[in-house]
Amino acid sequence: MQFKELPLDTSILKAITEKRYHTATLVQQCAIPLILNKKNVIVTAQTGTGKTAAFALPIINELLEEQNSEKGQKKIKALIVTPTRELAIQIDKNFNTYAKYTNLRTTAVFGGTSLAPQKDLLNKGIDILTATPGRLIDLYKQGSINLNFVKTIVLDEADLMLDMGFISDVKKIEALCPPKKQTLLFSATMPEKIIELTTAIIKNPERVIISPTETTSSNIGQLLYHLPKKNKTDLCLHLLRNMIHGRIIIFRRTKFGVDKLTQTLLKNNYKVSSIHGDKTQAIRNKAIEDFKSKKATILIATDVAARGIDIPNVDAVINFDMPNIPETYVHRIGRTGRAGKSGISLSFCSPDEKLYIEHIEALLQRTIKVINDHPYPLSKPKKIKKQPNTISKHKKGRKSSASKKKKKRWY
């Protein structure tokens, strides 16, 4: 389906055409008509499927119709709640792109930065606000945010908000908005706690479910390497020298792992940037910008830090540590092979991670191609050789007959 076939305002179509967006993704085809019809919608789909545009385009379209009949200072009409600073920045950037030819004002508020500049922007009047839960509640308590006029609330990456402990904050924020509003929830997975949340706060929702098999692009080559854990760094260096080039994202499970691998690759003269939760906002932003501008060709990241960040033209993804949640694998490899381009995913699996691969393949409903021809294969268990019997034929403590001497009795 083409975007021009959807009932969107010409100003929106002009903006997305400039970005060379012509064909709607599956999640956009399913969700946009429902949102335009003012339905409450729950969407289950992986990262990289076009979820942001799926809610941003109809929200802008709705606000354009209202804006023409309203006068006075702008009030927050659409609220997007998202778990991380990077996601908030990215979503706000997308709204600005799509609303380029409108008079709508958007901004994002998030922790880790000064409150004053964010308050100044809010005081000028905002139509669309993207916020992380903690900063939103802080600003509300200080009287800088009024949610009484919210028409649509979006809970983005709901499962990640659950993982980060934000669900109680999300419930508070939802309760601060008017009872009569449109509620949209987007999540990659549907854990039990998220199902409970949707039951509690969303009335009569329409559901859109895009399965991982539909979102895992056929133009992403998936390769699997079995090797000892101690050789993962060696294999990574070998592949960087001999096989993969261009823009590469390497995923590690821990912050310590990110820092350790970053130092190793820097010592080997690779242009590397890295992100994880312990880095300051300024450092994380610079790392992402360096990667986007090709000052760095390799980005090393944890899953939470990289979630939702939109980086185009990624050539390869390396799963240095296998994720213990199958859906995370789909998130990761979805970083490459976007917009019809080809990409490659390389996964390093040590013996203790074998079960993770089984769960990932069950989710994908396919097996991942195993590469055995590499320098660090798992060695086959050595056969225990039968040791020759070297035990003396004489029992311990007994003297041989040759050693026994006849002793003359003295009596």
Summary of the structure (lengths in Angstrom):
residues: 411
radius of gyration: 29.0
end to end distance: 119.9
largest distance: 135.8
contacts: 1272
relative contact order: 0.12
helix: 41%
strand: 16%
